[in-house]
Amino acid sequence: MGLRVSEILKLPILADAKVLAGRKGLQREVTQVTVGEVPDIGDWLTGGELVLSTFFALDTNPEARVEFTRKIVNAGAAGLLVKPGRFIKSVDPEIISLGSRHNFPVVEIPPDVRWTHIIAEISEKIVGEHLSLLKRSRDIHQRLLQVVIDGGGWQSIADTTAELLGRPVVLEDSFYELLAASIPEGTDTRLVSELEARRRGGQAPSAAGDRSRERYLRMPLGESGEHPAVITVPVTVGRDVQGFVSSFENGAPLNDLDLVALESAATVAAVAMGRERARIEAETRLRGDFVDDLVGGEFDGGPNMLQRASFLGGDLSRGCLVLIADIDAFGDYVKKRELKEQEVQQIKNRFFKGVSQVVRSHHQRPLITAKSDNVIAFLPPVGDDPRKLMSVARSTAVLVRKTCLQLLPDLSVSIGLGRFHAQPAQTRRAYREAQSALQVSQRLGNTGAVVTFDDMGVYKLLLGALEEDPDEVRDFYDETIARVEEYDRRHNTDLVGTLEAYLANNRSVAATAEALYTHRHTIRYRLGRINDLTGLDVHKSEDQEKLGFGLKAMRLLRR
């Protein structure tokens, strides 16, 4: 907190000084003291100066003295100390009026007080205040840094900062998700609630506006006026903003020491976030390598695999079911919005964090890792009854989708679930089943779906064939449905839709006609055209099976 004009006037050498104007401005901060006697004084000031003058260069020109004072006011000086007697008899009424209008202190100094003595004592006071501020700033920083050294988390940082400020303090991640909040006893708890409401509404702070506070962000919380407001300092790790530390102005702005504490909190939070990011990156790399080896067939389910899984926090000893969550069409989303890599990683981190929190709240010792834009979770049995696992996994998947919709409202998330396998040696199979369920669902154009391997029916067989020999699947499609699709494109018809409805309605012409709001004769005509195009008879069971497989192959090949 800087030295104020009111504190300067308490110096013994100024005991007889008289405040002629601008009492409301006595809290102006004084950065230095200077003697000003030249008419163009305003061009030499930078703001915050306490100007001493006798008006010796302007003693015969009242208008020039008023203009001289106006320039000092406009330059942002802290105040004007005038010594009458030798060059002017008294301070002009117009100067007093000017000071009153601008809340600018105009102070009369007794004639027998020397400028040199005033300058010496004020300068000593300013230097002493700066040294005191420096010491208190160092003490604040050391106290907050000790929190991190002692292993304190986000809540400890928030509590210590709130204690130093005597105001509520909020720590948030880069998406403005709450990490910790601390509200000192006796302070207004509604400020934090209001901030959370503004964040949910998508509001973010902007530059504070004051040039001396350019590194701070500010957002008014009231309906009008300056206060209350939230003051925010970004937490920067490297060149990336990883979070925010905020406190509140309720009736009065934060002073310099408050801002020092807030800045120090951001610094130690950056240390903690950097350490946390390094830990997460290391763990993610280790888990990713292990899962790559796991699904690549490097393990046989023996002690080595189980020990590595346990070291990474997962339990595969009793078998598992695999859940894979995937951001639908994420590559297209990134390309369309031309996102930078930092933005992409922030979304992936938020996705991983959201999925992990839900999974860990429903399952004990799951092995969770990120892979590209997927999150893979190996879920051990729930309690002593493995049959409960699928039911709980489905509930987990639904909650994951709901959570991700809140965290990433512009994106949809699909989830694939494999079957439970009791033998650790079958872990790779459990993974491939979840992967197949997810791939089939996405190839069929389903977004935001929760699908299981058992839901896929014959699609899982076709997907396996597609992965091993795609030409064979395409040839089968060409022999069955390709010519029907081509006919629809050329003639703007929907024979494919008619065939799908016919097979879905147990090969009943009447039911198909009712479903499509079409006459039965039209349905028979369309089915005849399908017979002609494919060489297959839609009324024969064997050919119906071929056409059904052809439709499924068509859906898989569309993606």
C-alpha positions in Angstrom: 0.0 0.0 0.0 1.6 3.3 -1.1 2.0 6.4 1.0 -1.0 8.8 1.0 -1.1 12.6 1.1 -2.9 12.4 4.5 0.1 10.5 5.9 2.6 13.0 4.5 0.7 15.8 6.2 1.2 14.0 9.6 5.0 14.7 9.4 6.2 17.0 12.2 7.6 19.5 9.7 4.1 19.9 8.2 2.3 20.3 11.5 1.2 23.9 10.7 0.2 23.1 7.1 -3.4 24.1 6.1 -5.5 22.1 3.6 -7.2 24.8 1.5 -9.0 22.4 -0.9 -9.5 18.8 -2.0 -9.9 17.1 1.4 -11.6 14.2 -0.4 -8.4 13.6 -2.3 -6.1 13.2 0.7 -6.0 9.4 0.0 -4.2 10.0 -3.2 -1.0 7.9 -3.4 2.3 9.8 -3.4 5.1 8.3 -5.5 7.6 11.1 -5.2 8.1 14.7 -4.2 9.3 17.4 -6.6 9.7 21.2 -6.8 7.7 22.7 -9.7 8.2 26.3 -10.8 8.2 26.2 -14.6 5.0 27.0 -16.5 5.1 23.7 -18.5 5.3 21.6 -15.4 2.5 19.3 -16.6 4.8 18.0 -19.4 7.3 16.7 -16.9 5.0 14.8 -14.5 4.2 11.1 -14.7 1.5 10.9 -12.0 1.6 10.6 -8.2 4.0 13.5 -7.6 3.5 15.8 -4.6 4.4 19.2 -6.2 6.0 22.0 -4.1 5.8 25.6 -5.6 6.1 29.3 -4.6 4.8 30.5 -8.0 7.9 32.6 -8.4 7.8 32.4 -12.2 4.1 33.3 -12.3 3.8 35.8 -9.4 2.3 38.6 -11.5 -0.2 36.5 -13.5 -3.1 35.0 -11.7 -4.5 33.4 -14.9 -1.1 31.7 -15.4 -1.1 30.4 -11.9 -4.5 28.8 -12.4 -3.4 27.2 -15.7 -0.2 26.0 -14.0 -2.3 24.2 -11.3 -4.7 22.8 -13.9 -1.8 21.2 -15.7 -0.7 19.6 -12.5 -4.2 18.2 -11.9 -4.5 16.9 -15.4 -1.0 15.2 -15.1 -2.3 13.1 -12.2 -0.2 14.6 -9.5 -1.1 13.7 -5.9 -1.3 17.2 -4.6 0.1 20.8 -4.6 2.0 22.3 -1.6 2.1 26.1 -1.9 4.3 28.4 0.1 3.0 32.1 0.0 4.8 35.1 1.3 7.7 36.0 -0.9 6.2 35.8 -4.4 2.4 35.6 -3.7 0.6 36.9 -0.7 -2.0 34.1 -0.7 -3.3 31.2 -2.8 -5.7 32.4 -5.5 -9.4 31.6 -4.9 -9.6 30.2 -8.4 -6.9 27.7 -7.5 -8.8 26.7 -4.4 -12.0 26.3 -6.4 -10.2 24.2 -9.0 -8.8 21.9 -6.3 -12.2 21.5 -4.7 -13.9 20.6 -8.0 -11.3 17.9 -8.7 -10.8 16.6 -5.2 -7.2 17.7 -5.6 -5.4 18.6 -2.4 -4.1 22.2 -2.3 -2.0 22.8 0.9 -0.6 26.0 2.3 2.9 25.7 3.9 4.2 28.3 6.4 6.8 30.7 4.8 9.5 29.8 7.3 9.6 26.1 6.4 12.4 25.3 4.0 11.7 23.2 0.8 14.9 21.2 1.4 13.7 20.1 4.8 10.3 19.1 3.5 11.8 17.2 0.5 14.2 15.4 2.8 11.6 14.2 5.3 9.0 13.3 2.6 11.6 11.4 0.6 12.7 9.5 3.7 9.1 8.6 4.4 8.5 7.4 0.9 11.7 5.3 0.8 10.8 3.8 4.2 7.3 3.0 3.1 8.7 1.3 -0.1 11.1 -0.8 2.1 8.3 -1.7 4.4 6.1 -2.7 1.5 9.0 -4.8 0.0 9.5 -6.6 3.4 5.8 -7.3 3.8 5.5 -8.4 0.2 8.4 -10.8 0.8 6.8 -12.1 3.9 3.5 -12.7 2.1 5.2 -14.6 -0.7 7.2 -16.7 1.7 4.1 -17.7 3.7 2.3 -18.8 0.5 5.3 -20.6 -0.9 5.6 -22.5 2.4 2.1 -23.9 1.8 3.3 -25.5 -1.4 6.6 -26.7 0.1 4.6 -28.3 2.9 2.5 -30.2 0.3 -0.7 -28.1 0.7 -3.3 -28.3 -2.1 -5.7 -25.9 -3.6 -7.7 -25.5 -0.5 -4.6 -24.6 1.6 -3.6 -22.0 -0.9 -7.1 -20.5 -0.9 -7.3 -20.5 2.9 -4.0 -18.9 3.4 -4.7 -16.2 0.8 -8.1 -15.5 2.3 -6.6 -15.1 5.7 -4.0 -12.6 4.4 -6.7 -10.6 2.6 -9.5 -10.9 5.0 -11.7 -11.4 1.9 -13.1 -14.5 0.1 -10.7 -16.2 -2.3 -11.5 -18.5 -5.2 -9.2 -20.8 -7.2 -10.4 -22.0 -10.6 -8.9 -24.0 -13.5 -8.5 -22.7 -17.0 -12.2 -23.4 -17.7 -13.3 -21.5 -14.6 -14.2 -24.7 -12.9 -13.9 -24.3 -9.1 -10.8 -25.9 -7.5 -11.2 -24.3 -4.0 -12.9 -21.5 -2.3 -12.3 -19.9 1.1 -14.6 -17.5 2.8 -13.4 -15.8 6.1 -15.9 -15.6 8.9 -17.9 -12.5 8.8 -17.5 -11.8 5.1 -20.2 -11.8 2.4 -20.7 -15.4 1.2 -23.0 -14.1 -1.6 -20.0 -12.8 -3.5 -18.7 -16.3 -4.2 -22.2 -17.5 -5.2 -22.6 -14.5 -7.5 -19.3 -15.3 -9.2 -20.2 -18.9 -9.7 -23.5 -17.8 -11.3 -21.7 -15.4 -13.6 -19.2 -18.2 -14.6 -22.1 -20.5 -15.4 -23.5 -17.8 -17.6 -20.3 -17.6 -19.6 -19.1 -14.3 -18.2 -15.3 -13.8 -17.9 -13.3 -10.8 -16.4 -11.7 -8.2 -18.6 -8.6 -6.0 -18.1 -8.9 -3.9 -15.0 -8.6 -0.6 -17.0 -6.2 1.1 -14.6 -2.7 1.2 -16.2 -1.1 0.4 -12.9 -3.1 -2.8 -12.7 -2.9 -4.1 -16.3 -2.0 -7.6 -15.2 -5.2 -7.9 -13.2 -8.7 -8.8 -14.6 -11.8 -7.2 -13.2 -15.5 -8.0 -13.4 -18.3 -6.0 -11.6 -20.8 -8.2 -9.8 -23.4 -5.6 -9.0 -26.1 -4.4 -11.3 -24.6 -0.9 -11.5 -21.5 0.9 -10.2 -18.0 -0.3 -9.6 -18.6 -2.4 -6.5 -18.8 -5.2 -5.6 -16.4 -6.6 -8.1 -14.1 -9.6 -8.5 -10.4 -9.1 -9.2 -8.7 -12.0 -11.0 -5.0 -12.9 -11.6 -4.3 -15.6 -14.3 -2.2 -18.5 -13.2 0.4 -19.0 -15.9 2.6 -22.1 -16.3 5.1 -21.5 -19.1 3.0 -19.6 -21.7 -0.3 -21.3 -20.9 -3.0 -20.0 -18.6 -3.8 -23.0 -16.3 -6.1 -21.3 -13.9 -7.2 -18.2 -12.0 -7.0 -16.8 -8.5 -9.7 -14.3 -7.6 -10.7 -12.1 -4.6 -13.4 -9.5 -4.2 -13.8 -5.7 -3.8 -16.9 -5.0 -1.8 -17.1 -1.3 -1.2 -13.4 -0.6 -1.5 -10.7 -1.6 -3.9 -7.9 -4.0 -3.1 -4.8 -2.1 -1.9 -1.3 -2.7 -3.0 -0.6 -5.4 -0.4 -3.8 -7.2 -1.2 -2.7 -7.3 -4.9 0.7 -8.5 -3.8 -1.0 -11.4 -1.9 -3.2 -12.2 -4.9 -0.2 -12.2 -7.2 1.8 -14.4 -4.8 -1.1 -16.8 -4.6 -1.1 -17.0 -8.4 2.6 -17.7 -8.4 2.5 -20.5 -5.9 -0.6 -21.9 -7.6 1.4 -21.9 -10.8 4.1 -24.0 -9.0 1.5 -26.4 -7.7 -0.2 -26.6 -11.1 3.1 -27.2 -12.9 3.9 -29.9 -10.5 0.5 -31.5 -10.9 0.7 -31.3 -14.7 4.1 -33.0 -14.6 2.7 -35.7 -12.4 -0.3 -36.2 -14.6 1.7 -36.3 -17.8 4.1 -38.9 -16.3 1.2 -41.1 -15.1 -0.6 -40.7 -18.4 2.5 -41.7 -20.3 3.0 -44.8 -18.1 -0.6 -45.8 -18.2 -0.7 -45.2 -22.0 2.4 -47.4 -22.5 1.0 -50.1 -20.3 -2.4 -50.1 -22.1 -0.6 -50.2 -25.5 1.3 -53.3 -24.4 -1.9 -54.7 -22.9 -4.0 -54.4 -26.0 -1.1 -55.3 -28.2 -0.9 -58.8 -26.7 2.3 -58.3 -24.7 0.9 -59.8 -21.5 -0.6 -63.2 -20.7 -2.5 -62.2 -17.6 0.3 -63.2 -15.3 1.8 -61.5 -12.2 3.8 -59.0 -14.2 0.7 -57.6 -15.8 -1.2 -57.5 -12.5 1.7 -55.8 -10.7 2.1 -53.1 -13.3 -1.7 -52.5 -13.2 -1.6 -52.3 -9.4 1.3 -49.9 -9.5 -0.7 -47.6 -11.8 -3.7 -47.7 -9.5 -5.8 -50.4 -11.2 -7.0 -53.8 -10.2 -7.2 -56.4 -13.0 -6.7 -59.5 -10.7 -10.4 -60.4 -10.8 -11.0 -59.6 -14.4 -12.7 -56.5 -15.9 -15.1 -54.8 -18.2 -13.8 -52.0 -20.4 -15.5 -48.7 -21.0 -14.3 -46.4 -23.8 -15.5 -42.8 -24.0 -14.9 -40.9 -27.3 -15.5 -37.4 -28.4 -17.5 -37.7 -31.6 -15.9 -36.2 -34.7 -13.4 -34.3 -32.6 -11.0 -33.9 -35.5 -13.7 -32.2 -37.6 -14.5 -29.9 -34.6 -10.9 -28.9 -34.2 -10.5 -28.2 -37.9 -13.7 -26.3 -38.3 -12.9 -23.9 -35.4 -9.2 -23.8 -36.2 -8.3 -24.5 -32.6 -4.7 -24.1 -31.5 -2.9 -27.0 -29.8 -3.2 -25.4 -26.4 -7.0 -25.2 -26.8 -7.2 -28.8 -28.0 -5.2 -30.0 -25.0 -7.4 -28.0 -22.7 -10.5 -29.7 -24.1 -8.9 -33.2 -23.8 -7.8 -32.5 -20.2 -11.2 -31.4 -19.3 -12.7 -34.4 -20.9 -10.3 -36.8 -19.2 -10.9 -35.1 -15.8 -14.7 -35.3 -16.1 -14.7 -38.9 -17.2 -12.2 -39.9 -14.5 -14.2 -38.2 -11.7 -17.4 -40.0 -12.6 -15.7 -43.4 -13.1 -13.8 -43.2 -9.8 -17.0 -42.2 -7.9 -18.7 -45.5 -9.0 -15.9 -48.0 -9.2 -13.0 -48.9 -6.9 -9.5 -49.1 -8.3 -10.3 -48.7 -12.0 -7.4 -48.3 -14.4 -8.1 -45.1 -16.4 -6.0 -43.7 -19.2 -6.3 -41.2 -22.1 -5.6 -42.3 -25.7 -5.9 -39.6 -28.4 -9.5 -38.3 -27.9 -10.6 -41.4 -26.0 -10.7 -42.2 -22.3 -10.3 -45.9 -21.5 -11.4 -47.3 -18.2 -10.8 -50.9 -17.1 -13.5 -51.6 -14.5 -13.1 -54.4 -11.9 -16.1 -56.2 -10.5 -18.4 -54.4 -8.1 -18.3 -56.1 -4.7 -18.5 -59.9 -4.8 -21.0 -60.2 -7.6 -19.6 -59.7 -11.1 -23.1 -59.7 -12.5 -23.6 -56.2 -11.0 -20.8 -54.8 -13.0 -22.7 -54.3 -16.3 -25.6 -52.6 -14.6 -23.3 -50.2 -12.7 -21.2 -49.6 -15.9 -24.2 -48.6 -17.9 -25.2 -46.1 -15.1 -21.6 -44.8 -15.1 -21.7 -44.4 -18.9 -25.0 -42.4 -18.8 -23.6 -40.1 -16.1 -20.3 -39.7 -18.0 -22.4 -38.5 -21.0 -24.4 -36.1 -18.8 -21.2 -34.7 -17.2 -19.4 -34.2 -20.5 -22.5 -32.4 -21.9 -22.1 -29.9 -19.0 -18.3 -29.6 -19.4 -18.2 -29.6 -23.2 -21.7 -28.4 -24.4 -20.6 -28.1 -28.0 -19.5 -31.7 -28.3 -21.1 -35.1 -28.0 -19.6 -38.2 -26.4 -20.2 -41.8 -27.4 -19.4 -44.7 -25.1 -18.7 -48.3 -25.8 -18.9 -51.1 -23.2 -17.5 -54.6 -23.6 -18.5 -57.7 -21.7 -17.1 -58.7 -18.3 -14.3 -61.3 -18.4 -13.3 -62.9 -15.1 -9.9 -64.0 -16.3 -7.0 -61.4 -16.4 -5.8 -63.1 -19.6 -9.0 -62.0 -21.3 -8.4 -58.3 -20.6 -7.3 -57.7 -24.2 -10.5 -59.2 -25.4 -12.5 -57.0 -23.1 -10.9 -54.0 -24.6 -11.5 -55.1 -28.2 -15.1 -55.7 -27.4 -15.6 -52.2 -26.1 -13.7 -50.8 -29.0 -15.8 -52.7 -31.5 -19.1 -51.6 -29.9 -17.9 -48.0 -30.1 -16.7 -48.3 -33.7 -19.9 -49.9 -35.0 -22.0 -47.3 -33.3 -20.0 -44.4 -34.8 -19.9 -46.1 -38.3 -23.7 -46.3 -38.1 -23.8 -42.6 -37.5 -24.9 -42.7 -33.9 -23.6 -39.9 -31.8 -23.9 -39.4 -28.1 -24.8 -43.1 -27.7 -24.1 -45.7 -25.0 -23.6 -49.1 -26.7 -22.5 -52.5 -25.5 -20.8 -55.3 -27.4 -23.9 -57.5 -27.0 -26.1 -54.8 -28.6 -24.2 -55.1 -31.8 -25.5 -58.4 -33.0 -24.1 -59.4 -36.4 -22.5 -56.0 -36.8 -19.6 -57.2 -34.6 -19.0 -60.0 -37.1 -19.1 -57.7 -40.0 -16.8 -55.2 -38.3 -14.2 -58.0 -37.7 -14.4 -59.0 -41.3 -14.1 -55.3 -42.4 -10.9 -54.9 -40.3 -9.3 -58.1 -41.6 -10.5 -58.0 -45.2 -12.3 -54.8 -46.2 -12.3 -55.8 -49.9 -14.4 -58.9 -49.1 -17.0 -56.8 -47.3 -17.1 -54.3 -50.1 -17.5 -57.1 -52.7 -20.4 -58.5 -50.7 -22.0 -55.0 -50.6 -21.5 -54.6 -54.3 -23.2 -58.0 -54.9 -26.3 -57.1 -52.9 -27.2 -53.4 -52.2 -24.8 -51.3 -54.3 -27.0 -51.4 -57.4 -30.1 -50.5 -55.4 -28.3 -47.5 -53.9 -27.1 -46.4 -57.3 -30.7 -46.7 -58.7 -32.0 -44.5 -55.9 -29.4 -41.8 -56.6 -30.2 -41.8 -60.3 -34.0 -41.8 -60.1 -34.5 -40.0 -56.7 -36.3 -43.1 -55.3 -36.0 -44.9 -51.9 -35.8 -48.5 -52.7 -33.3 -49.0 -49.9 -35.7 -47.5 -47.4 -38.5 -49.7 -48.6 -36.2 -52.8 -48.2 -35.2 -51.8 -44.7 -38.9 -51.3 -43.7 -39.9 -54.6 -45.3 -37.3 -56.6 -43.4 -38.1 -54.7 -40.2 -41.8 -55.5 -40.5 -41.3 -59.3 -40.7 -41.4 -59.3 -44.5 -45.1 -58.2 -44.5 -46.2 -56.1 -47.5 -49.3 -54.8 -45.6 -47.3 -53.8 -42.5 -44.6 -52.2 -44.7 -47.2 -50.2 -46.7 -48.8 -49.0 -43.4 -45.4 -48.0 -42.0 -44.5 -46.0 -45.2 -48.0 -44.6 -45.8 -47.9 -46.2 -49.2 -50.2 -48.5 -51.2 -49.5 -52.2 -51.1 -49.2 -52.3 -54.9 -46.5 -49.7 -54.8 -44.6 -51.7 -52.2 -44.9 -54.9 -54.4 -43.6 -52.9 -57.4 -40.6 -51.6 -55.4 -39.8 -55.0 -54.1 -39.9 -56.3 -57.7 -37.4 -53.6 -58.8 -35.1 -54.7 -56.0 -35.3 -58.3 -57.2 -34.4 -57.2 -60.7 -31.5 -55.0 -59.6 -29.9 -57.5 -57.2 -30.9 -60.9 -58.7 -32.1 -61.9 -55.3 -35.7 -62.8 -54.3 -36.9 -60.7 -51.4 -39.4 -63.4 -50.6 -36.9 -66.2 -50.0 -35.3 -66.6 -46.6 -31.7 -67.2 -47.9 -31.9 -64.1 -50.1 -33.5 -62.1 -47.3 -30.5 -62.9 -45.1 -28.1 -61.8 -47.9 -29.9 -58.5 -48.4 -30.0 -57.9 -44.6 -26.3 -58.4 -44.4 -25.8 -56.2 -47.4 -27.7 -53.4 -45.7 -25.5 -53.7 -42.6 -22.4 -53.7 -44.7 -23.7 -50.5 -46.4 -24.1 -48.8 -43.1 -20.6 -49.7 -41.9 -19.0 -48.7 -45.2 -20.6 -45.3 -45.2 -18.3 -44.0 -42.5 
